[in-house]
Amino acid sequence: MAEDQDELNIDDSESTVESTPKKGGGLGGILPTILKFVAIGLGALIFIVTVSVITYRVMVGSGKPQTVATSGTDPYLGKKPQLSWFTTIGVIRTRTKDSTPYSVVVNVIIGYDLNDKNAQTELTNRLYELKDFVRNFFSNKTAAELRPENEQNLKIQIRTELNERILQDAKAREILFQQLDVVEM
């Protein structure tokens, strides 16, 4: 009987060993699950970025930028407006205020708004005032002030004085010199 019990005990111990499930370490069962979710997340991220890049390129056109930077121009300036031009002043001759005066020959053209119907009338009615203004303006300058590098500044001064002192309804938008000669006498 002892032998039977030993056999029973042996059988019992074998059956208990086989029937109990093996437990792994703490992270052994969780690690594959975590890696699976990380792989799914990375795959989704790569997919989203790829779709976004393709969509952006389709929306923009090609991979080229839409704006091209050009040197020498201000990107914030719009197109120059079309102007009407008052050319009736004609050639004005005067002398500078230098100690040895220079002779100045100038032909000023005034640009005004294209749609301003009253500007032509006002400029024509003030023709003699305009001629006198141009003559006085250049006779109060020195030859150094009338150099070509100062031309833009001269145009701004003339436009400002015309708009503030002479013109009432019309506004000069741009001043051009068809001729500006400063000659030593």
RAMOWO-V249817 format. One record per helix or strand. SS is the DSSP state (A for helix, B for strand). FROM is the first residue (numbers start at 1). LEN is the number of residues. If there is no record, write none. Layout:
BEGIN
ss->{SS,SS}
from->{FROM,FROM}
len->{LEN,LEN}
END
This chain:
BEGIN
ss->{A,A,B,B,B,A,A,A,A,B}
from->{2,31,83,91,102,117,127,144,148,172}
len->{18,30,4,5,12,9,13,3,19,13}
END
